[in-house]
Amino acid sequence: MARSGQLDVQGVLLNWRLEGEGGVPLVCIHGVGSYLEAWSGVAERLKDRFAVLAFDLRGHGRSSRVKGRYEIDDFVGETLALADHLGFATFNLAGFSLGGLIAQRLALTHVERLQKLVLLSTIAGRTLEERHAVRGRLATLMVSDAPAHHAASLSRWLTEDFQDRNPDIIAELRRRDAENDRDCYAAAYRVLAETDFGGILDRITCPTLIVTGENDQGSSPRMARLMHEQVQGSELAILPGLRHSILIEAPALVAETMADFLLGACCRRGDLARG
């Protein structure tokens, strides 16, 4: 049975869903312009062993459409408030893309709350060229709209084969994206574009798994290897053939990789390329 609700955190209503109540606590944070259901394919496969908490970030999904500037610590504080509300004194934490940056920040500032950390398709150590590229996408977003940004990004997120074989999923992604508030989307995207902890990740001390797609341009294998080098004792998995949206295109593989790590098994698997 799943349980859902809304929590008021200093005037921000956060929409949340808990699956697998009674299992090992696992908090999941989605990416910019997304929503808690992005975790559904993973949660469905983990709920027998984990209590999977997913939620809509401020400005996303059915959470409050907060206007104005967002800061990464807003997201961190709201994540912790939800964990407190569900009684998670300590928990495993998984973050995807922007969610991975939020997870990095939480691990750097509140490591005492974490059991293990999973960073999926996320950012660290952008080169000058990569910084220019993401800021260019932010500038374009500011003068266009979220659906147009989404349409231009599909080829970076999902393989053509997946798009061709799953028109219903692509249509649903487009529909959900059309519901995004432009100002909220841009506020969250600015955090994604301007945040980088690449120089201080050696301060993360909890067990960490780093995962990205082999062909992810924005959250590249180079970045994943950099994180792996900086976070002492971390595990690294590069998923063959995949681009950015691994939660959508390969939820079974992501869930299996996460479970192997979170439940203590080594994630050295023959079908994963490792750095």
C-alpha positions in Angstrom: 0.0 0.0 0.0 1.2 3.5 -0.8 0.6 6.5 1.4 0.6 10.1 0.1 0.0 13.6 1.4 1.1 17.1 1.6 3.4 18.7 4.1 3.5 22.5 4.9 7.1 23.6 5.3 7.2 27.2 6.1 4.3 28.0 3.7 5.5 25.6 1.0 3.2 22.7 0.4 5.2 19.6 -0.6 3.4 16.7 -2.3 4.8 13.3 -1.3 4.3 9.6 -1.8 5.6 6.7 0.4 5.7 3.2 -1.0 6.9 0.1 0.9 6.2 1.4 4.4 8.3 -0.5 7.0 11.2 -1.2 4.7 14.7 0.5 4.7 14.2 4.3 4.4 15.1 5.6 1.0 14.4 9.3 0.0 14.4 10.0 -3.7 14.8 13.5 -5.3 13.8 14.1 -8.9 15.4 16.4 -11.5 14.5 19.9 -12.8 11.1 20.1 -14.5 10.2 16.6 -13.3 7.9 15.2 -10.6 7.8 12.4 -8.1 6.3 9.9 -10.6 9.6 9.9 -12.4 10.7 7.5 -9.7 7.7 5.1 -10.1 9.5 2.5 -12.2 12.3 2.3 -9.6 10.0 2.5 -6.6 7.9 -0.3 -7.9 10.9 -2.6 -8.0 12.3 -1.5 -4.6 9.2 -1.2 -2.4 9.3 -4.8 -1.2 12.6 -4.0 0.6 12.6 -0.2 1.0 10.3 2.5 2.3 10.6 4.7 -0.8 9.7 8.4 -0.2 9.5 10.5 -3.4 8.1 14.0 -3.6 7.6 17.0 -5.9 10.2 19.6 -5.4 8.9 23.2 -4.7 7.6 24.6 -8.0 7.0 21.1 -9.5 4.2 18.7 -9.8 1.5 19.2 -7.1 3.8 21.1 -4.7 3.5 24.8 -4.3 4.3 26.9 -7.3 6.7 29.1 -5.4 7.8 32.3 -7.2 11.1 34.0 -6.9 14.7 32.8 -6.6 15.4 29.3 -5.4 18.5 28.3 -3.5 19.8 24.8 -3.1 19.5 25.0 0.7 15.8 25.6 0.2 15.6 22.1 -1.4 17.8 20.6 1.3 15.7 22.0 4.1 12.5 20.8 2.6 13.9 17.3 2.0 14.9 17.0 5.7 11.5 18.3 6.8 9.8 15.5 4.8 12.2 12.9 6.2 11.4 14.2 9.7 7.7 14.1 9.0 7.9 10.4 7.9 10.0 9.5 11.0 13.3 8.9 9.1 15.9 9.8 11.7 18.5 8.5 9.2 17.9 7.3 5.7 19.4 6.4 2.3 19.3 9.2 -0.2 19.1 9.1 -4.0 19.2 12.1 -6.2 18.8 12.4 -10.0 20.3 15.3 -11.9 19.3 18.5 -10.0 18.3 16.0 -7.3 21.8 14.7 -7.3 23.1 18.2 -6.6 20.7 18.6 -3.7 21.8 15.2 -2.4 25.5 16.2 -2.6 24.7 19.4 -0.6 22.8 17.4 2.0 25.7 15.0 2.3 28.1 17.9 2.7 26.0 19.6 5.4 24.0 16.9 7.2 25.9 13.7 6.8 24.8 12.5 10.2 21.3 12.0 8.7 22.5 9.7 5.9 23.1 5.9 5.7 24.1 5.7 2.1 24.1 8.1 -0.9 23.2 7.4 -4.6 24.1 10.1 -7.2 22.3 9.5 -10.5 23.1 11.4 -13.7 24.3 14.4 -11.8 26.9 17.2 -12.1 30.3 17.9 -10.7 33.4 19.6 -12.1 32.0 21.3 -15.3 34.6 22.5 -17.7 34.5 26.1 -18.9 32.8 24.9 -22.1 30.2 22.9 -20.2 29.5 25.9 -18.0 29.0 28.1 -21.1 26.7 25.4 -22.6 24.4 25.1 -19.5 24.2 28.8 -19.0 23.3 29.1 -22.7 20.4 26.7 -22.2 19.3 28.7 -19.1 19.4 32.0 -21.2 17.3 30.3 -23.9 14.9 29.0 -21.4 14.4 32.5 -20.0 13.1 33.8 -23.3 11.2 30.7 -24.4 9.1 28.3 -22.4 9.5 24.9 -20.6 7.8 22.8 -23.3 10.0 24.2 -26.0 13.0 23.6 -23.8 11.8 20.0 -23.2 11.4 19.3 -26.9 14.9 20.6 -27.7 16.3 18.3 -24.9 14.6 15.0 -25.8 17.6 13.8 -27.9 20.0 14.5 -25.0 17.7 12.7 -22.5 16.5 9.5 -24.3 17.8 7.3 -27.1 16.0 7.5 -30.4 15.2 3.8 -30.2 13.4 4.3 -26.9 11.5 7.3 -28.2 10.4 5.3 -31.3 9.3 2.2 -29.3 7.5 4.2 -26.6 5.3 6.9 -28.1 2.9 6.8 -25.2 5.6 7.5 -22.7 7.0 10.4 -24.8 3.5 11.8 -25.1 3.0 11.7 -21.3 6.4 13.3 -20.8 5.4 16.1 -23.1 2.0 16.5 -21.4 3.5 16.7 -17.9 6.1 19.1 -19.1 3.5 21.4 -20.6 2.1 21.7 -17.0 5.3 23.2 -15.7 5.2 26.8 -14.6 7.8 28.7 -16.6 9.1 30.8 -13.7 9.4 27.9 -11.3 11.1 25.8 -14.0 13.6 28.6 -14.7 14.2 29.1 -10.9 15.1 25.5 -10.5 17.1 25.3 -13.7 19.2 28.3 -12.5 20.2 26.2 -9.4 21.1 23.3 -11.7 23.1 25.6 -14.0 25.0 27.5 -11.3 25.7 24.8 -8.7 28.9 22.8 -8.7 30.5 21.0 -5.7 33.3 19.5 -7.8 36.1 20.9 -5.7 34.9 19.7 -2.3 33.3 16.3 -2.8 36.2 14.7 -0.9 34.4 16.0 2.2 31.6 13.4 1.6 32.1 10.6 4.1 29.1 8.3 3.7 29.1 5.3 1.4 28.3 6.6 -2.1 27.3 5.1 -5.4 27.7 7.2 -8.6 25.8 6.2 -11.7 25.4 7.8 -15.1 24.6 6.8 -18.7 27.5 6.0 -21.1 26.2 8.6 -23.6 24.9 11.3 -21.1 26.3 14.6 -22.4 25.3 16.9 -19.5 26.1 14.5 -16.6 28.9 12.8 -18.4 31.0 9.7 -17.5 33.9 12.1 -17.1 32.0 13.9 -14.3 31.0 10.6 -12.8 34.6 9.4 -12.7 35.7 12.8 -11.2 33.1 12.2 -8.4 34.3 8.7 -8.0 37.9 9.9 -7.6 37.0 12.5 -5.0 34.5 10.6 -2.8 36.7 8.1 -1.0 35.6 4.5 -1.2 32.7 5.3 -3.6 31.3 2.9 -6.2 30.9 3.8 -9.9 28.5 2.4 -12.5 28.4 3.6 -16.1 25.3 2.2 -17.8 26.0 1.2 -21.4 24.1 2.9 -24.3 22.0 5.2 -22.1 21.7 9.0 -22.1 20.4 11.2 -19.3 17.0 10.0 -18.4 17.9 6.6 -16.9 15.0 6.6 -14.5 12.6 6.6 -17.5 14.5 4.5 -20.0 16.1 1.8 -17.6 14.2 1.7 -14.3 14.9 -2.0 -13.8 18.6 -1.6 -14.2 18.7 1.5 -12.0 16.7 -0.3 -9.3 18.9 -3.4 -9.4 22.1 -1.3 -9.3 20.8 0.8 -6.4 19.6 -2.3 -4.4 22.9 -4.1 -4.8 24.7 -1.1 -3.3 22.1 -0.1 -0.6 21.7 -3.6 0.7 25.4 -4.2 0.9 26.2 -6.2 -2.1 29.1 -5.1 -4.3 27.9 -3.5 -7.5 30.6 -4.8 -9.7 28.5 -6.4 -12.4 29.6 -7.9 -15.7 27.0 -5.9 -17.7 28.1 -2.5 -16.3 31.1 -0.6 -17.6 33.1 0.8 -14.7 35.5 3.6 -14.5 
